[in-house]
Structures are given as C-alpha cells and as structure tokens.
C-alpha cells in the first residue's frame, strides 16, 4: 500500500475529523477509503444505467415484468 499526502483547508479537516468521530470510523484513512469505494460504486452504477438506457428495448415493462422482479427480489432476500 502506498502513502498519499493531501492538503485540505481547515474546514474540510474539521469536517472529516467530525465524520470519523461520529460515524464510527477508526481513522481518517478508513473514512476516505469508504468515500472512495462509494464513489466507485456510484460511477459503476451510472455506467450500467447509461448502458441500459442506450440498449435497445427487449420487451414490455408491464405488470407481469414487475411481478417477476418482485419475486426475484423476495427469493434473493431469503437465500
């Protein structure tokens, strides 16, 4: 693992210190890693959504389609 030094204004440092203290992070590094992971997830989700939006339609999103999605979600929660 490599080290990275980041310069931040005092207000941002105070904010990060507060987040570490109040949200149960053990260190500033842990908090920043969490933020980066969330941003990576957000960007991946955005790419998937754009890919889906740019893909041709494959069928009608009718009541039966959503019933199937609900059933799939129910089964995945019990597994």
Buried (B, 14 or more C-beta within 10 A) or exposed (E): EEEEEEEEEEEEEEEBEEBBEEEEBEEBEEBBEEEEEEEEEEEEEEEEEEEEEEEEEEEEEEEEEEEEEEEEEEEEEEE
